[in-house]
Amino acid sequence: MSMPLRLDDVRPCFEGAIPAMMATCAPDGTPNVAYLSQVEYVDGAHLALSFQFFNTTRRNVLANPLVEILVVHPMTAAIYRIRARYLRTETSGPLFENMKARLSGIASHTGMGDVFKLQGADIYHVLGLEHVPKPDLPAPAASRAPLPALRRCSERLARCSDLDELLQATLDGLRSEFDIQHAMLLMTDVGGGRLYTVASCGYSSSGIGSEVPLGHGVIGVAARERTPVRISHMTAEYTYSRAIRDSLTRQGQAAALELEIPWPGLAEPHSQLAVPLCAGGELVGVLFVESLQDLRFSYDDEDALVSLAAQIAPAVRQLQSCADQPEEPVLQTPPAGPAAVRAAEPVTVRYYSADSSVFLGNDYLIKGVAGAILWKLLRDHVELGRTEFTNRELRLDAQIRLPDVSDNLEARLVLLARRLVERDACVRIGKTGRGRFRLDVSCTLQLQLV
């Protein structure tokens, strides 16, 4: 005897590759059938349908909440009939924003961006699910199983002893275990209402230090609503691209771009998935992956990365907390960096106190809290000859202006260290022990406070 079908068994039907059909009935018994832009899986007993127009379907649902929905499996062409009852409409919140983002992808994919505007997410309770008898195509060969990949990634994370290792292990695991080639990790800047990139892979430039405002694009929406957002088709509204920079330049705002690190993302991604990193009820950051391929990330991929994020977030919090408790310094081989011989020409370092931005020579390096940290280190090095520092003293320095809550100091140090390496600067930062690090300078510095 076969087991009854569950919504989880037909989740591929809700990807939006093949439009669903919905049948409603007017009070006088007149039937109506219409196509649906989006059917969203909510849980094992509920679906959310996109509400875009106040049309016959909408009027019928409000008068008679019982409906039938036909969905099609995108790979096997199997058809399933769903009986459901309308419950309510949501016009804000995580589910609405998730559907809004996904609908934007479907609209861009079909050339209907000006027509597909989500007004609400209609929530339905599923009363029944059945397979419509007909010849179906054979199921495709199973792709890479996400559960073993998740297990191996988890084992990588468990071996990490500091935040830098954790970030790199996450990216390495995504590439080797999930075959995800384009990914980045962003941390929350609580005071600034934005996220900043601390690690990435697969891009021509790392984009370390690039920023995303909360609520902007798929990353910002996932962070603001604290919900995963997955898009399966290319979308203009949720794509970070050079078009924004080109537009600003045409409007004569090029000077503003000098203090922005270019976004490293794909210019035309066809699939995106952003997963918030949350621990103890607080947003720690976002794990973001993307691909040039349509329908690259499935529900299984989303579930696996949500589970991975549930391990990354508390690990980030724990490793940052451990870094606040310095141990005795451990002598280590200095990290690969600039030559020990000092450059003949001095390097001018300009620090702008208005936004804590730092320039090495004429090149912009970093701003914000990370810029304030670097300026404190360089000032102590030039004036006092210091090279050894601790996380704790940075936290106690009022001039750095760390946020009172969730300052992510260790993440900012990782960001700063990676940014210095990326810019091939004559200044480098290397860990010498838990909560301790060393400043290596291979040039003569001239500091200018602006």
N, C-alpha and C positions, 0 to 999 in steps of 0.2 A: 504494500500500500504506500503510495507516494505521500510525502509530507505536503501540507498546504503551503501555498506560495506566501512569501513575506515581501514587504516593500524592499528590504535589504537585498533580496534576490534579483530585483529588477532596477537597481540604482543606475546602471548604464543608460537606461531609457530616459533619464532626467538630465542628460548632458546638454540637451538643446541642439544636437546634430540633426534630429528629425523632429519637426513640430508635432506636438500632441494635438488631439482633437477633443472637444468638450461638448457634451449634449446637455441641454437644459430644457425646462418646460415652463411655459407661461401659465398663469392661473386658469386660462380657458382651455388648457390642454394642448396648445400649439407647441410643437417641438422646435428646437433651434440647435444647429450644430455650427461650431466655430473653431478656428485654429487657435491654439494657445502659444504665446511666445515662450513661456517658461513654466516648467514644473520643478519645484525645488523640494528635495527630500528634507524633512524636518526631523523626524524620528520614526520609529517603527510603526506608528499609528497615525502620523499626520503628514500632510503635504501642504506646500504653499504655492499658489498659482498667481501669476502676475496680473494685476489689475491696471489696465492702461486706458481703457475707454469706458465711458458710461453708455453702453450700447444695449442691444437686445439681451445678450448674455448676462450682463450685469443686472438689468432689470429683472430678468427671470430668477437669478440667484437670490436676489433680495426678497422676492415674493415666494419662491419655492427653493429651499436650500439643498435639495437632493439633486445630485448631478452624476453623470457618468463620464469617464475620461478614457480615451484610447491613447496608449503610449507604445512606441516602437523601439525595439532594441537596435542600436546603430550598426551592430556587427552581424547579427543573425536574422534581422528583419522580423523577429518574433513580435507578435502583437499581444498586448495585455489590456484587459478591461478593468477599470477601477471604479467602484461605487463609493461615493463620498458625500459628506454633509458639510455645508458651509458653516463656519463658526464665527469668524470675525475678520476684520481688516486691520493690519498694522501699517502705519505710515512713517515710522521711524524705528530706530534701534538696530541691533546687529543683523537680524534676519532681513530687514528691509534694505539695509546698505549692501549686504552680500548679494541680494537679488538685483539690486540696482547696478552693481558693478558687473555681474554676469550678463545681465540684459544688454548692457552697453557693448559687451563683446559680441553677443549674438547679433545686435543691430548693425555693428560695424561690419561683421562678416557677411551680412545679407544686404548691405547698402541701404539700411532703413534707419540710420542714426537719428534722422529728424522726426521719425514717426514713433519709434519705440521709446516712450518716456514713462517710466514707472510711477504710478500714482499711489499704489499700495500693494502690500503682500496679503492676499486672501488666504486665510488658514482654513484647512479642511480636515475633518476627521474621516479616516478611511474605514469604510464599512465592509468592503469586500474586494478581492483581487483574484482574477482568473486569467488563464492563458486562452487566447482565441485559437481554436484548432485550425491549423493550416500547415503546409510544408514550410519548415524553417531552414535557413542555411546552417551548416555546421558551425559550432562555436570555434573561434580562432584559438590557436595554441596559446596556452597560458604564458603570460609575460613574467618577468622577474618577480618572484614572490616577495611581497613587502615585509612579511613578518621575520624571515631569516635575516633580511637586510637590516631591519630595525634592531634585531638582537646584536648583530655584529657592530653596528654603529654605537649601540649602548655600551658595549664592551670597550670600545675605543674611548668613549667619554669617561668611563670609570677609571681609566688609567691616568687621567690628566691631573697634574698637580698645581697648575696655575692657569690663569685665564687665557693667556696667549696659546698655550697648548690646547685648551678646550676649543677655542675658535678654529684653530687649524685642524684639529681632529674632526670637528663637525663638517668642515668643507671637504676634507679628504674622504670622509665616510659617504657624503652625498655623491661624490664623483665615482668612487669605486664600488659602492654597494647599491646605489639607486640609479647610477648612470645619469646623474644630473650634472651637467657641465657648467651651467651658469647659475651662480648663487651668491648671496651676500648676507651678512649678519649686521644688524643695526642695533644700537643701544639708545635708550631714552635719555633725552636731555630735559629733565623735569622742569627746570626754570624757564627754558626757552620754548617749550611747547613744540618740540620737534625731535627727530631721531637723526643720529649720525652714524655713518658707515664705519665699522671697525675691521671688517674682514670681507674679502670677496674672492671669487675664482672664476676663470673663464673669460675675462674681459681684457681688452687691449691695455687698459689702464685700471688700476685697482679701485680708484675713486675713494680711497681712504680719507675720511673726513667730510665727504659730501653729505648733504643734509636733506631731509624730507620733512615738511611740516605735517603735524597731525591733521588727519582728514584729507590729505592730498594724495590722489592716486590710490592704487590698490594697497600699497604699504601703509600710507597714512590712514586709510579707512580701516584696515585691519587693526591698526594700533588704537585708533580712537574708539572703535566699537568692541575691541578685544575679542574678535571673532576671526576665524580663517576666511579669507576671500580667495576664491579660485575662478579664474577666467580661462576659457578654453579656445577663444578665438581672438584675433587681433582687435584691439579697441583703441580708438583715438583718445577718448576721454580719460582712460586710465593708463596711458602710455607716457613714460618719461622719455623725451626725445630732444634732439638738437633744435627742433622747431621753436621751443620756448626761448632758447638762447638767441636764435636767429631773429625772432620777433622783437626781443628786447634790444638787440643791436640796431634793428631798423628804426626803433623808436628813440634812438639816441641815448640808451641807458647802458651802454657798453661798460662804463666805468663801474657800475654796480657789480658786474660779473667778475671783476678782478679779485674780489674777495670771496668768490664761490669756487669750490673744487668741483670740476665737471662730474656730472652723474655718470657712472660707469655702465648703466644698463643697456640692454639691446635696443637699437633704434626702432625696430619693428617686431616686437615679441608677439607670438601667436598663442602662447599659453603662459599664464602667470599664476603663482600661488604664494600668498603671504600669510604667515602663521604667527600670531602674537606670542611672545615669550612672557608668561605671567608666573609670579611666585608670591605666595602670601597675599593674594589679592591685589598686587601691584604690577604694573606693566614694566618689564625689564627691557624689552626690545622686540624685534621682529626678525624672523627667519624668512627670507624671500628667495624664491627660485623662479626661473623663467626658461622659455624654450622658443625656438623658431618654428616648432611643429604644432599644428592644431591638435587639440585633444591630448596633449602630452601628459597631463597630470589627471589621474583618475580619482574617484572617491577613495580607492584603496591607498593611493599616494597621499591624499589629504589626511586620511586617518593615521597613516604611519608617521607623517611629519608632525602632526599634532601631538602624537605620543612622544616623538623625539623632542619636541619643544618643551614638553612637560618635564623632561629630564635636564634639558639645557638651562632653563630659567633658574631653578633652585641651585644648580651647580655654579652658575654665574654668581648668584648671591653669596653662596658659601665661600667660593674662592676669593671674592672681593673682601669678605669679612675676615678671612684668614690673613689676607695681605695687610690688614690693619694692625696685626700683632707681630711685630718684627721679631725674628729669631736672630741668633748670632750670625754674623756675616759668613757666607760660604764662598771661598775663593773659587772662581770659575775662570775658564778661558775667555778672554774678552771676545764679544761677538764680532763677526766679520764687519769691518767698517772702514773708515778712512785711514790713510796711512799715518803712522806715528809721527812722521816728520811734518812739522808745521808748514803751512803754505806761506810763501814769501809775502804775498799781498794780504793785508788784513781784510777781514770780512765784516761789513757793517750790518748790524742787526737793528732794525727799527721796530719799535713797539708802540702801537697806537692804543692808548688807554681807553679811548671811547668804546671800542669793541674788543679790546684785548687781541688785536690782530698782530701777527709777527711776519716781518719780511726779512729774508736772508739776501743781502744785496738788494736787487730789484725784484726778486722773485717772492711772490706770496707763498707762505708756508701753512699757517693755521691761524685760527681765531678762537674767541670764546674762552672757556675754562682751560682748554688745552694750551691756548696761547699764553694765558696768565701763568700756567704752571711752567712752561718753557722759559718765560721771562724771569721768573723767580730763580730757576736753576742757573741760567746764564749770568744773572746779576751776582748771585752768590759765588759763582765760579770766578768771575772777573774781579770782584771786589775782595773776596775772602780766600780765593784759591781753593774752594771746595770742589770735590768730585763725588763724594759719597752722600747719599740722601736716603730718607725713609718716607714711606707713605704717611706715617702719622704726623710728621712735621708739616707736610703739605696740607693736611686736613686742618691743622691748627692755625695756618697762616690766613689771616682775615683778608689780605689783599688779593688772594686767589678767588675769593667769593664763590666757594663751593656751595651748592644747594644744601639746605638743612636736611632734606630727606632724599634718599636714593641718589647720592652724588656720583655713583659709578666711577670713583676715582681710578680704580685699577684699569677699567676699560679705557679711560681717557689716557692713561699712561701707555697702554698698548697701542692706542690710536696714534699717539705722538711718536712712539718709537718706530712704528711702521711708516709713518709719514716721513720721518727723517731719512730712513733707509731708501724709500721710494724717490726722494728728491736728491739722493746722493750727497747729502749735506756733510759738512765737516764736523758736525755734532751728532753723537749717537747716544742712546740710552740702553743700558744692559742690566739685567737683573743680577744681583750678587747674593740673593737670599730672600727668604720670605719677608715681604714688606720693605725690602731694601733694593736700591739700584745705584748704578754708577753713571756719571756723566763723562763721556770721552770726547775731548775736543782736540782736533788736529790742526787748528788754525788760530791766528790771533784775531780776537773779536773786538769790535768797536761798537759799544751799545749806545743807541739813541732813543730817548724817550720822547714821544711826540704827544 
